[in-house]
Amino acid sequence: MEPSTRLASIQLNNATISFDDRFTLSEIDWTIEPHQHWVITGANGSGKSALAAALAGVGKIEAGTVQGLPERVGLVSFEVQAELIAEELKKDDADIMDVVSLGTPVSEMIFEHCEDAELAYELVEKFGLTTLLDRAFRKLSTGETRKVMLIRALANKPDLLILDEPFDGLDVDTLAMLQAHLASIIESVPMVMVLNRFDEMPDFITHVAYLDKDRPDPAQENKKQGNRARREGGRLAFTVDRQDEAAFNELYQLLHLKTTDLSVPEADPAHQLPALDPNQPLVKLKQATIKYGDTVIVDSLDWTIERGQHWQLSGPNGSGKTCVLSLITGDHPQCYTNDIFVFGFQRGNGESIWQIKQFIGYVSTALQWEYRVSTSCRNVIISGFFDSIGVYTKSTDNQQKIADQWLDLLGMKTRADQPFNKLSYGDQRLLLIARAMVKHPPLLILDEPCLGLDDMNRQLVLALIEKICEGKETTVLYVNHHTEDRIKEIDNHLTLDKNH
């Protein structure tokens, strides 16, 4: 990577950058203009720190180009911190006279290559390190070491300042001081920060880059790598201008779902479903066949869905995916001519369709078209308790509380009273999934839940499905025909082919 002699745009053009044999950033397209300030964020393992390090010239360019990197880069990261400590410890190993090395003093670490000594002294005082200047750098605590690195980077007048989780481990007063200082230099120094916590984002940040884990097609990956272990990788999924309020809010929701520890809200104790036999499968189809005249849609399908066994159902248009679903839900007239066992019922033995449907949560594009009543976001979720479109029965305080917990999970708690029909298509889909889940059904059927969604909203829906799959009570049947929309928690796959 060739550094630039003056500050200009930094451009990564279809850049693939490797970091030893373990990690690769894939096909990164990204431009940083002067006076822009960026936050890099994303899921754990997506390559946030790697992308930040690439701006400092770290990594090997395997393809594409990286242009415009400035000459003077200030980089503060856990990796650099660990390297500095390791270098200090090596001095003991290199001492052949058996004299214990005292290590490099803090004053030397800060001032030996300092461009602005006056600023360095000012920051030393503000960071509370004045009494530690004579102490060995390696004798400092992790937080003190971090402060030394921040002072070094800030006092060296960088053309680009890269801060990887700069606020971790700082006390409240130090955090406020650092944020104030960073805000004071935004006109002269562009900044790139790596942050996991969205609520720590300074007000001066202008843009956000979101990274996701690279998910190559397994068959292609095996073909390329043979018997070698697959190298982990990340990709730049989205870049968002903070002034684009709608896009910024969607990214906030995505990060909220992907990176928080929020779990699926509990069911309402007063609205419990009948207990199912834990020794019986949820669904069992034996030689299931659907045909119209001489046209066979589904031919002799055997399929068993056990409790906790998440499935992805795929296949081309016309392969019978929706028909199979309607056999399970009891909506297909040929369910009575087939050998179907669902939720303890052998179909055709006098059970009602509502006895079947009470155990199923269902989301589809057709349902979204039907859900046109003017009601609030909270009421859409509450309607799941009553299997209705809209709320026509007074809800309990606990049901409202559970609905608000779902809104919190979705990153929509401030929008509880907004009209459902005024939301984006993607937010409507999220609410309908929460509506289907609010009773904790044993089986959640998601029929092409990403259909019609843009890329950001598709990622939101996939993140919510992953969150649901991590739970223990609901088995997910996920219908999809796009390989890139795989859910990592789903290990079972059924692919239907056209029979006609």
N, C-alpha and C positions, 0 to 999 in steps of 0.2 A: 504494500500500500504506500503510495507516494504522498508525503505531506505537502500541503499547499503553502506557499510563501506569504499569502495574505488571506484574510478572512473572506470567504465567499460561500456560495451554496455548497452544501455537502450532498453528494448524489450517490446512491447505491442503485445500480441499474441491473436488475435480474441477477443480483449477486448471490452466489452460493459460497459460504465461508465455513471452513472446517476448523475445529478446535480439537487437536489430537485425534484419536480414533474413537472418541466417545460421542461427540456432538457436532451437528452441522446445522447452520442456518441456511434455509433453502429459498432460492429465487426471491431475494429481498428487493423490492422496489420502494425506495424511500428518498425523499428530498427534504433537507432541512435548510430553510432560508435564513439569512441573517436576521437577527432580532426576533426569531421564533424561539420559544421555550417549550420543550417537550417533556412529557412523562411517558415512559415505557412501562406497560403493565401487561398482565396476563396470568394465566394459570401457572402453577408450579411446574417447573421442568420445560416451559415453553421456549426458553432461551433469552429471557430479559437481560440477564447479566452479560450473556454472550454478545448480544446486539450492542449493548453499551460499550463493551470492551472493543468491539470492532471499530467503533468511532475513534478509539485511541490507537488504532493500528494493530490490534491483536488479532490473531487468526490468519489462516491461509486462504486466499481467494482461489476457489476451485473453478468458478465460472462467473461471467459477468464482470462488472467493473465497480470500483469504489473510488470516487474522485472528490477532491476539495477538502481533504482532511487538513485541519490547521496544524501549524508547526508546534504550537505550544498548547498542550491539552492537560488539564487538571483532572485526574481520575482518582476518585475515592471509592473503594469497594472492599468487600470482605476478602476477595482474592488477593488484592494488593496488600492488604493488611497482613494476611497470613504469610505472604512472601517476605515482607519486611521482617517479621518476627523470625522466620526461618533463617534469613540471612544473619540476623543477630546471633542465633543459636549456633550457627556454623563457626563463629569466631572462637568458641570454646574448643571445637573439634580441631581447629587449625593451629591451636597453640601448642607448639612442640616443646616449650620450656616448662610445661606443667604449672604455668602461672594462670590463675583464674582470670579470664577477661571480665572487665567491669561493664563492657558493652558501651554502645554509643549513647551519650547523654541526650536528653530531649532537646536541649539548646542547639546542639549540632544538627540534629535531625531537622529542626525548623529553619535555622538561620544559615546553614552552610551554602545553600543554593537559593537564597531568598532574593526575590526581585523587589520586594517592598517591605523593608525591615520595620518601618513605622507601623504599617498595617499589621505585620506579624506580632509586634509587641502589644498592640491594641487588642488583637484577638486572643493572645495568650492571657491577658488580664481578664477579658470577658469570659473566656472559657474556664477560668479559675486554675490555670496551670503555672502561675508565677512561681509557686513554691516547689514545682516539680522540674524546673529547667535543668537542674544538676543530676537528676535521677536517670538511671539507665532506661532507655526506651523499652526494653524488653521486660522491665520490672513494673510497667504500668498495667493497670486494669484494662480490660477490653474497651470500656467506654472512654478511658483516658487516651488510649492508643488511637481511637477513632477521632478524638478531638485534635490530636497532633496532626493526623492526616488531613483533616479539614483545613487547619491553619496553613499547612504546607501548600495545599492546592489553591487556597484563596489568595495567599500572599505572593504567589508566583505569577500573577497577572496572566492567567490563561486566556487564550483566544476562544477556547471552548471548555466549559466546566461540566464534567460528567460525575454525577453523584448517585451511587448505587445504594439505595436504602439509607440516605444520610441521616434520617431522624431516629433510626433504631438505637435504643440504649441511651438516649439523651433524656435528662430530666426536663420538667416542664419549663423552667426558666431558661435553660440552655437552648431548648427547642425554639422558644419564642425569639431569643436573641439571634439564633442562626437564621430563622425565617426572615426576620427583619433585615439582617445584613444581606441576604440573598436578594430581597426585594429592592435594596438600595443600589444594586449593581446591574439590574436587568437591562439598562440602556447600553451598557458597554460589553457585557459578557453573555453570549447565548448559553443556555443551560439545557442539559438532558438529564432527567432523573429517572431512576428505576424505583417504582413504588408498588408495593402490594396492597396497601391500604389507600383506597380512593379518598377517604376523608382527610388524609394528610396532604392532599394536593394543594400547593400554594395558589393564591389567587392570580399570580402573574403567569401561570402556565397557559400557553396559547393553544397547544395541540396535544393530542394523546395518540400513542401508537399501541395497538393491542396485538400481542403475540399469542399464538395457539400452537399446541403440539402438532407437528406434522404427522399426518395419518396416511401414509402411502398404501396403495393396494397391496395386500399381503402376497398375492401371487406374483405381482411384478417385482416386489422387493426380494422375494426368494429367488426369482430368476436372475436378478442383478447381483445379489450378494452370495449366492450359492450357500455354502455351509458357514460363512462368516456370520458372527453375531451382528444384528442390525444396529447401525449407528443411530443413536437418538437424534431427533431433529426438531427444529421449530420453524415457523413461518410467520410472516407479518400479515395478519388477517385483515386488520382495519387501521386506517388513520382517520382521526376525527378532529375537525376544527372546533375548538371550544365554543365558538360563537354559533355553531349549528346546534341549537338547543335540543332539537328532536333527536339528532344522532348522538349527542352527548348523553342524553337521558337513557337511550337504548343501551349504550355502552356501559353506563352505570349499572343498569339492571343485569347485564351479562356478567360483569365482574362480581356483582352481588351474589349471583347464583353460583358462579364458578369458584369463587375464592373464599366465601364465608363458610362458617361451620353450622349455619342454620339447618335444622332438620325438618322433615315433613311434620306439620302440626298433628297433634293427637286427634283421634276421633271423638265424637260427642258421646259420653257414657250413656246419655239418655236416648241415644238413637242407634243402638247396637243391632247389627244384622244377626240373623240366626246362625248358630255355630255350624260349621261344616266338619265332616268326618276327615280328620287329618291323614287318614290312611288311604283315602280315595283321591284320584286325580281330579283336577278342576274340570278338565274337558277330555273326552275320549271319543274320537271318530274312528269307526271301523268300516273300511271299504266304502267310504262316503262318495256318492256319485251325484252329480247334478247334470241334467241334460234337458234340452228343449227339442222335442221331436227326435230327429236323428243327430242333432248337434250335441256333442258331449263337451261340457265346460270343465268339469272336474271328474276324474276317472279313478275310482277305487283308492281313495285317499285314506291312509291310516295315520292318525296323528294323536298323540297324547301330550297334554300340558299338565305337568305336575305343579304343585304349589311351590312358589319361589323360583320357578324355572322360566326365566324371561326368554321370549322368542321374538325373532324378527321374521316377518313373512314378506317375501319378495316375489317378483315375477313381472313379466311384461303386461302391458294393457291387454285385457281380454283373457288373461290366464285364470281368472276366477277368484282373485283375492277377496273381493267384496262379497261374492257368493258364499265363500267359506265362512266369512265373518257372520253373515246372516244366518247360516246354519247354527252357529254357536249362540247367537242372540235370540234365536227363535223367530226371526222375521222372514225367513225363507219358507215358502209353502212346502218345499220338498224335505224339510227337516223331519217330517213325520214318516217319510218313506225311507229314511236312513237310520242306521244304528248309531245313535248319538247319546252319549252320557255326559251330562253337565251338572255340576254342583250337587251331586247325589241323586239326580233325577234321570231316569231312563225316559227319553222323550217319547211321547205318545201314550203315557200311562196316567193321564188325567191331570197333570200339573198345569198350572196357568202360566202364561207368558210372563206375568209379573213376578211369579215365584222365581223365574230364571233371571229376569232383568235386575232384580234387587241386588244381585251379586256382581253386577257389571257396571263399570264406568266406561262411557263411550264418548269419543271425540272424533269428529269428522268435519270436512268442509261443508257437507250438507247441513249438519247441525248448526254451524256458524251462520249459514244462510237463513236458517229458520229462526235463529235467536235475534229477532229484530225489535223486541219490546224496548221501550225507553225506561231503563232502570239503572241503578247505580252499580259500580264495580262490586261493592260489598254484597249487594243483593243477588248479583249473578252467581257468586260463590254460594251464598246461602240457599239459592234455588236448588242446588245439588242435594240438599237434605230431603227435598220433596219431589225430586225427579221432574221438575216443572220448568217451563220457560217463563221466567218472571217469578215473583214471590206473591202469593195470594193468601198465605197463612202467616200469622204473627210469629216471628222468630223469637227464640229465647235469647237471653243475655249471653249464654255460653256459645250458642251458634254464631252470634255476632262476634264474640271474642275469637272463635276459631277462624272465622272469615278474615278478621283483621290479621291474624297470625299468617294466614296464607298470603295476604297482601304484602306483609312484611317480607316473607320469603321471596316474593316476586319483585321486591324493590319498588312496590307501588303503594306503600302505606299512606302516603300523602294524597293519594288519588282515590280514596275509598268512596267518596261521594260524587265523583265525576260520572257522567252518563256513559254507559257502555258503548252506545252507538256513536260516540264522539272519539273513541279510541282508535289507534292504529290497528290495522289488520292483525299484526303480530301480537299486540297486547291483548286483543280480544281472544286470540287463540290460547294465550297463557291463562287467561281467566277461565276459559272453558275447560282447560285441563284441570285447574284447581277445583272447579265445580264438579268435575267427574271424580276427583279424588277425595272430596271432603268427607264422604262416608267411609273411606278406606275400603273400597270394594276389593274382594279377593282377586278380581280380574279387571285390569284396565286395558281397554282396546283403543289404540290410537291409529286411526285409519288415515294414512298420509298426512300426518299433522303438520308437515312442513310445506305442503302444497300451497302455492300462491304467495309464499313469504320471500322477502328479500333476504340477502345473505346475513345481515345483522340479526333480524328477527328469527331466522332459521337457527342461528347459533343460540339464541335465547331459548327457543323451544327445546333444542337438543340438550342444553344445560339443565333445564327443568326435568326432562325425562331421565337424565342421568341421576339427578337428585332423588327422584322417585324410586328408581331401580336400586339405589343404595339402601332403601328401607327394607323391612322384613315382611310386612303384612300384605302387600299388593304385588301380584304377578303381572308383568307388562307384556302385552302382545302388540308389537310395534310393526305396522305395515308401511313398507317403504320400498322404492325401487331404485334409489340413488345410492351407490356404494359409498360416496363420500359422507353420507349421513348416518354412518354406523354409530352405535352407542356402545361405549367400552364395557358396560356392565352386562351386555347381552351376548351370551355365548352360544345360543341355540338358533339355528337358521333353517327355515323351510322355504324353498324356492319352487314356485309353481311354473309349469310350462304350458303353453297352449296345446290343447288336445285336438284341435280341429284346424 
